[in-house]
Amino acid sequence: MADRKICIVTGTRAEYGLLYWLMREINEDTELELQLIATGTHFSSEFGMTYEQIEQDGFVINEKIEMLLSSDSPVGITKSLGLATIGFADAFERLKPDVIVLLGDRYEILAAAQAALIARIPVAHISGGETTEGVIDEAIRHSITKMSHFHFVGAEEYRRRVIQLGEQPERVFNFGDIGLDNIKRIKLLSKEELEKSIGFSLGKLNFLVTYHPESLSHRDPLLAVQALFEALDAFPAAKVIITKPNADTGSRVILEKIDEYAKAQPDRVFACTSLGQVRYLSAMSLCDVVIGNSSSGIIEAPVFQVPTINIGNRQNGRLKADSIIDCVDSVESITLSMYKALSANFQQTLTCVTSVYGIGNTSEEIKNVLKNAELESILIKRFYDMK
């Protein structure tokens, strides 16, 4: 019988990919019991029914919480948040975990943190202390930090920020970003293997694109997406792989436009709901430029020394390597950034780029802390005042 039950919550394909190796570490430890709760877009056909991938990977999903309404309006998402909170309350009562592991800053993760707080279950939070000024994730992330008892951050600056929020320094651990574990442990696909896997041929010039709506912006997301497409069209010989956004406010209109764009030029553009970690990181390693506003362009792309064009405000505040080019969501700004990324001078600088988020092995470090931590009085938190 396992000594400690560790419950991991996942709500999106990207988040599951980041948590995969931690789940493996816990599952393979005979002194621990992995409990798994899947929710959010994992049960949406619109987003690929990705819970099936979790099960195909050999994991048992202990609780399935369906909470996603067919609406990406503020009202619809708020109601989904309420449904998720109810679902987590019931799930935690049935599973009775010793520790709950939450990653990131999405609203379904906020629901899990709220339910855990009321249920008096310790929470371990991964990727706290970061800032993303253009989205509601910013406030959600810091809120989860205040409801958590262990903190696993991706960089020393983020560790200081969590402590600044009043968390005890001895409970804030900087093991680097958990996303780098995938790069260290996964065997990536060759160009030929990736092409066969997705049924799409790469070219001499290849772009990997992911664009999410900026949930705090009042600007029509269609304007930004149209600007991005026009910039891509300035490079007609380039092959484009687009991964679709998550379920955020305004995401559905972006999904529709991506489908229209890909359908109009199938030989040049490949769009999909989810590539999965192996194919996504393989595509990143093989492409010439990563374009959009995904955190993967900030965290993972520099490891491959691939340039990133970061559009808009979504990732404002994150630590960034020198391979990242920030631009606004206009055709001119995006296009000029693409030319800069491909220029000989900029390409030469990429050989010196290193990650600012560690070197991997984060999952094992996190598992060891959760396995050995004293939980007896962990729920009583004392605010840490910085001197």
C-alpha positions as CSV (number, residue, x, y, z in Angstrom):
1,M,0.0,0.0,0.0
2,A,1.4,3.4,-1.0
3,D,2.3,5.7,1.8
4,R,1.3,9.0,0.1
5,K,-1.4,9.8,-2.4
6,I,-0.4,12.6,-4.9
7,C,-3.2,13.9,-7.1
8,I,-2.3,15.7,-10.3
9,V,-4.8,17.8,-12.2
10,T,-4.7,18.4,-15.9
11,G,-7.0,20.5,-18.0
12,T,-5.3,20.9,-21.4
13,R,-3.1,19.1,-23.9
14,A,-0.1,21.4,-23.3
15,E,-0.3,21.1,-19.6
16,Y,-0.5,17.3,-19.7
17,G,2.6,17.3,-21.9
18,L,4.5,19.3,-19.2
19,L,3.3,17.1,-16.4
20,Y,3.9,13.8,-18.2
21,W,7.3,13.0,-16.7
22,L,6.3,14.0,-13.1
23,M,3.3,11.6,-13.5
24,R,5.7,8.9,-14.6
25,E,8.0,9.6,-11.7
26,I,5.2,9.3,-9.2
27,N,3.6,6.3,-10.8
28,E,6.9,4.3,-10.8
29,D,7.6,5.1,-7.1
30,T,6.3,2.2,-5.0
31,E,5.9,4.5,-2.0
32,L,3.6,6.8,-3.8
33,E,0.2,6.5,-5.3
34,L,-0.6,8.6,-8.4
35,Q,-4.2,10.0,-8.6
36,L,-5.1,11.7,-11.8
37,I,-8.0,14.2,-12.5
38,A,-8.6,15.2,-16.1
39,T,-10.9,18.2,-16.9
40,G,-11.2,21.1,-19.3
41,T,-10.5,20.7,-23.0
42,H,-9.5,17.1,-22.5
43,F,-13.2,16.1,-23.1
44,S,-13.9,18.5,-25.9
45,S,-14.2,17.2,-29.4
46,E,-13.4,20.7,-30.6
47,F,-10.0,20.5,-28.9
48,G,-9.2,16.9,-29.8
49,M,-10.6,14.7,-27.0
50,T,-7.1,14.6,-25.6
51,Y,-8.0,12.5,-22.5
52,E,-7.7,9.5,-24.9
53,Q,-4.0,10.3,-25.3
54,I,-3.5,10.2,-21.5
55,E,-5.1,6.8,-21.4
56,Q,-3.1,5.6,-24.4
57,D,0.1,6.6,-22.5
58,G,-0.9,4.1,-19.8
59,F,-2.3,6.4,-17.1
60,V,-5.5,5.7,-15.2
61,I,-7.8,8.8,-15.0
62,N,-9.3,8.5,-11.5
63,E,-11.8,11.3,-12.0
64,K,-13.2,12.9,-15.2
65,I,-14.6,16.4,-14.6
66,E,-16.6,17.8,-17.6
67,M,-17.0,21.5,-17.0
68,L,-16.5,23.2,-20.4
69,L,-19.6,24.9,-21.7
70,S,-19.9,25.5,-25.5
71,S,-19.1,29.2,-25.0
72,D,-16.0,31.3,-24.9
73,S,-17.7,34.4,-23.7
74,P,-16.8,35.8,-20.2
75,V,-20.2,34.6,-18.9
76,G,-19.7,31.1,-20.4
77,I,-16.2,30.8,-19.0
78,T,-17.3,32.0,-15.5
79,K,-20.0,29.4,-15.5
80,S,-17.5,26.8,-16.5
81,L,-15.3,27.9,-13.6
82,G,-18.3,27.3,-11.3
83,L,-19.0,23.9,-12.7
84,A,-15.3,22.9,-12.3
85,T,-15.3,24.0,-8.6
86,I,-18.3,21.8,-7.9
87,G,-16.7,18.9,-9.8
88,F,-13.4,19.2,-7.9
89,A,-15.2,19.4,-4.5
90,D,-16.8,16.0,-5.3
91,A,-13.6,14.5,-6.7
92,F,-11.4,15.5,-3.8
93,E,-14.0,14.0,-1.3
94,R,-13.9,10.7,-3.1
95,L,-10.1,10.5,-3.7
96,K,-8.9,12.0,-0.4
97,P,-5.4,12.9,-1.7
98,D,-2.6,13.9,0.6
99,V,-1.2,16.5,-1.8
100,I,-2.7,18.1,-5.0
101,V,-0.3,19.2,-7.8
102,L,-1.4,22.1,-10.0
103,L,0.5,23.6,-12.9
104,G,0.1,27.1,-14.2
105,D,-2.7,29.6,-14.4
106,R,-5.8,28.5,-16.2
107,Y,-9.2,29.0,-14.8
108,E,-10.0,25.3,-14.3
109,I,-6.8,25.1,-12.2
110,L,-8.0,28.1,-10.1
111,A,-11.2,26.0,-9.5
112,A,-9.1,23.1,-8.3
113,A,-7.1,25.4,-6.0
114,Q,-10.3,26.8,-4.5
115,A,-11.8,23.4,-3.8
116,A,-8.5,22.2,-2.3
117,L,-8.3,25.2,0.0
118,I,-11.8,24.6,1.4
119,A,-11.1,20.8,1.6
120,R,-7.9,21.5,3.6
121,I,-5.7,19.6,1.2
122,P,-2.1,20.9,0.7
123,V,-1.4,22.2,-2.8
124,A,1.9,22.1,-4.7
125,H,2.0,24.7,-7.5
126,I,4.3,24.5,-10.5
127,S,5.3,27.6,-12.5
128,G,4.3,30.3,-10.0
129,G,6.0,33.7,-9.8
130,E,5.8,34.4,-13.6
131,T,4.1,37.4,-15.1
132,T,2.0,37.4,-18.3
133,E,0.6,40.9,-18.4
134,G,-1.7,40.5,-21.4
135,V,-4.0,37.8,-20.0
136,I,-6.2,37.0,-17.0
137,D,-3.7,34.2,-16.2
138,E,-1.6,36.8,-14.4
139,A,-4.1,37.3,-11.6
140,I,-5.1,33.6,-11.5
141,R,-1.4,32.5,-11.2
142,H,-0.7,34.7,-8.2
143,S,-4.0,33.7,-6.6
144,I,-3.1,30.0,-6.9
145,T,0.3,30.9,-5.3
146,K,-1.5,32.2,-2.2
147,M,-3.6,29.0,-2.0
148,S,-0.6,26.8,-2.3
149,H,1.9,25.3,0.2
150,F,4.8,24.2,-2.0
151,H,6.1,26.2,-4.9
152,F,8.2,24.9,-7.8
153,V,9.3,27.8,-10.0
154,G,11.2,28.0,-13.3
155,A,13.9,30.6,-12.5
156,E,15.4,32.4,-9.6
157,E,13.6,35.7,-10.4
158,Y,10.3,33.8,-10.1
159,R,11.4,32.3,-6.8
160,R,12.0,35.8,-5.4
161,R,8.6,36.9,-6.6
162,V,6.8,34.1,-4.9
163,I,8.6,34.9,-1.7
164,Q,7.6,38.6,-2.2
165,L,4.0,37.4,-2.2
166,G,4.6,36.3,1.4
167,E,5.5,32.6,0.9
168,Q,8.1,31.0,3.1
169,P,11.5,30.7,1.3
170,E,12.0,27.1,2.5
171,R,8.9,26.1,0.6
172,V,9.8,27.7,-2.7
173,F,12.0,25.6,-4.9
174,N,13.8,26.6,-8.2
175,F,14.5,23.4,-10.1
176,G,14.0,25.0,-13.5
177,D,11.1,24.9,-15.8
178,I,9.4,21.5,-16.0
179,G,8.9,21.8,-19.8
180,L,12.6,21.2,-20.3
181,D,12.3,17.6,-19.1
182,N,10.6,16.7,-22.3
183,I,13.5,18.0,-24.4
184,K,16.0,16.1,-22.2
185,R,14.0,12.8,-22.2
186,I,12.1,12.6,-25.4
187,K,13.5,11.1,-28.6
188,L,12.6,13.6,-31.2
189,L,11.4,12.6,-34.7
190,S,13.5,13.1,-37.8
191,K,12.2,15.3,-40.6
192,E,11.0,12.3,-42.5
193,E,9.3,10.7,-39.5
194,L,7.5,14.0,-38.6
195,E,6.3,14.4,-42.2
196,K,4.9,10.9,-42.3
197,S,3.3,11.3,-38.9
198,I,1.3,14.4,-39.8
199,G,0.9,13.7,-43.5
200,F,2.5,17.1,-44.5
201,S,5.8,17.8,-46.3
202,L,8.2,20.4,-44.9
203,G,10.1,22.8,-47.2
204,K,13.4,24.7,-47.2
205,L,11.7,27.3,-45.0
206,N,9.4,26.3,-42.2
207,F,7.4,28.2,-39.6
208,L,5.7,26.8,-36.4
209,V,2.8,29.0,-35.4
210,T,0.6,29.1,-32.2
211,Y,-1.5,32.2,-31.4
212,H,-3.8,32.5,-28.4
213,P,-6.3,35.3,-27.7
214,E,-5.2,38.0,-25.3
215,S,-7.9,37.8,-22.7
216,L,-7.4,41.2,-21.2
217,S,-7.4,43.0,-24.5
218,H,-10.5,44.7,-25.9
219,R,-9.0,44.6,-29.4
220,D,-10.8,42.3,-31.8
221,P,-8.7,39.1,-32.0
222,L,-9.5,38.8,-35.7
223,L,-7.4,41.8,-36.4
224,A,-4.3,40.2,-34.9
225,V,-4.9,36.9,-36.6
226,Q,-5.4,38.5,-40.0
227,A,-2.2,40.5,-39.5
228,L,-0.4,37.3,-38.7
229,F,-1.7,35.5,-41.8
230,E,-0.8,38.4,-44.0
231,A,2.7,38.4,-42.6
232,L,3.0,34.6,-43.3
233,D,1.8,35.2,-46.8
234,A,4.8,37.5,-47.3
235,F,6.8,34.3,-47.4
236,P,4.9,32.2,-50.0
237,A,7.6,29.5,-50.3
238,A,7.5,28.8,-46.5
239,K,5.6,25.8,-45.1
240,V,3.5,26.6,-42.1
241,I,2.5,24.3,-39.2
242,I,-0.2,25.9,-37.0
243,T,-1.3,24.5,-33.6
244,K,-4.7,25.8,-32.5
245,P,-5.3,27.8,-29.3
246,N,-6.8,26.6,-26.0
247,A,-10.3,27.4,-24.7
248,D,-9.9,31.1,-23.8
249,T,-12.2,34.1,-24.3
250,G,-12.2,34.7,-28.1
251,S,-10.6,31.4,-29.1
252,R,-13.4,30.1,-31.3
253,V,-13.2,32.9,-33.8
254,I,-9.5,32.2,-34.1
255,L,-10.1,28.5,-34.6
256,E,-12.5,29.3,-37.4
257,K,-10.0,31.6,-39.2
258,I,-7.2,29.1,-38.8
259,D,-9.3,26.4,-40.4
260,E,-10.2,28.7,-43.3
261,Y,-6.6,29.7,-43.8
262,A,-5.3,26.1,-43.8
263,K,-8.1,24.9,-46.1
264,A,-7.4,27.5,-48.7
265,Q,-3.8,26.3,-49.1
266,P,-3.4,22.7,-48.0
267,D,-0.1,22.1,-49.7
268,R,1.5,25.1,-47.8
269,V,-0.4,25.1,-44.4
270,F,-1.0,22.3,-41.9
271,A,-3.3,23.1,-38.9
272,C,-4.1,20.7,-36.1
273,T,-5.7,20.8,-32.7
274,S,-2.9,18.9,-30.9
275,L,0.4,17.6,-32.2
276,G,1.3,16.1,-28.8
277,Q,4.7,16.7,-27.1
278,V,6.8,14.5,-29.3
279,R,5.6,15.9,-32.6
280,Y,5.4,19.5,-31.3
281,L,8.9,19.5,-30.0
282,S,10.1,17.7,-33.1
283,A,8.5,20.4,-35.3
284,M,10.1,23.1,-33.2
285,S,13.5,21.6,-33.6
286,L,13.1,21.4,-37.4
287,C,11.5,24.8,-38.0
288,D,13.3,28.0,-38.9
289,V,11.1,30.3,-36.8
290,V,8.5,29.9,-34.0
291,I,5.8,32.5,-34.3
292,G,2.9,33.6,-32.1
293,N,2.4,34.1,-28.4
294,S,2.8,30.7,-26.8
295,S,5.0,30.2,-23.7
296,S,6.7,27.4,-25.5
297,G,8.3,30.0,-27.8
298,I,9.7,31.6,-24.7
299,I,10.7,28.6,-22.7
300,E,11.5,25.7,-25.0
301,A,12.5,27.2,-28.4
302,P,15.7,28.8,-27.0
303,V,16.9,25.3,-26.1
304,F,16.9,24.4,-29.8
305,Q,18.5,27.8,-30.6
306,V,15.4,28.5,-32.8
307,P,14.3,32.2,-33.0
308,T,10.9,33.2,-31.7
309,I,8.7,36.0,-32.8
310,N,6.6,36.9,-29.8
311,I,3.5,38.8,-30.9
312,G,1.6,41.2,-28.6
313,N,1.3,41.4,-24.8
314,R,0.4,37.9,-23.8
315,Q,4.0,37.0,-22.6
316,N,5.0,40.4,-21.3
317,G,6.9,40.1,-18.1
318,R,8.5,36.6,-18.7
319,L,12.2,36.2,-18.7
320,K,13.4,36.0,-22.3
321,A,16.5,34.7,-24.0
322,D,18.2,36.7,-26.8
323,S,16.6,34.5,-29.5
324,I,13.2,36.1,-28.8
325,I,12.0,39.1,-30.9
326,D,9.1,41.0,-29.5
327,C,6.7,42.7,-31.9
328,V,3.2,44.2,-32.0
329,D,0.3,42.5,-33.8
330,S,0.5,44.5,-37.1
331,V,1.4,43.1,-40.5
332,E,4.5,45.4,-40.7
333,S,5.8,44.6,-37.3
334,I,5.4,40.8,-37.7
335,T,6.9,40.8,-41.2
336,L,9.9,42.9,-40.2
337,S,10.5,40.6,-37.3
338,M,10.4,37.5,-39.5
339,Y,13.0,39.1,-41.8
340,K,15.1,39.9,-38.8
341,A,14.9,36.3,-37.4
342,L,16.0,34.9,-40.8
343,S,18.8,37.4,-41.4
344,A,22.4,36.2,-41.4
345,N,23.4,38.5,-38.6
346,F,20.6,37.3,-36.2
347,Q,21.2,33.6,-37.2
348,Q,24.8,34.0,-36.1
349,T,23.8,35.1,-32.6
350,L,21.7,32.0,-32.1
351,T,24.7,29.8,-31.5
352,C,25.3,31.7,-28.2
353,V,21.7,31.4,-27.0
354,T,21.1,29.4,-23.8
355,S,18.0,28.7,-21.7
356,V,17.2,30.9,-18.8
357,Y,15.0,28.2,-17.3
358,G,17.4,25.5,-16.3
359,I,18.5,22.2,-17.8
360,G,15.8,19.7,-17.1
361,N,15.4,16.9,-14.5
362,T,12.8,19.0,-12.7
363,S,10.2,16.3,-12.4
364,E,12.4,14.0,-10.3
365,E,13.3,16.9,-8.0
366,I,9.7,17.8,-7.5
367,K,8.7,14.2,-6.9
368,N,11.4,13.9,-4.2
369,V,10.2,17.0,-2.4
370,L,6.5,15.8,-2.4
371,K,7.5,12.4,-1.3
372,N,9.5,13.5,1.7
373,A,7.9,16.7,2.8
374,E,6.4,17.0,6.2
375,L,2.6,17.5,5.8
376,E,1.5,17.5,9.5
377,S,1.2,21.3,9.9
378,I,1.6,22.5,6.3
379,L,-1.9,24.0,6.1
380,I,-1.1,26.7,8.6
381,K,0.7,29.3,6.6
382,R,2.6,32.3,8.1
383,F,3.0,35.3,5.9
384,Y,6.7,35.9,5.2
385,D,7.7,39.6,5.3
386,M,10.7,40.4,3.3
387,K,13.4,42.4,5.2
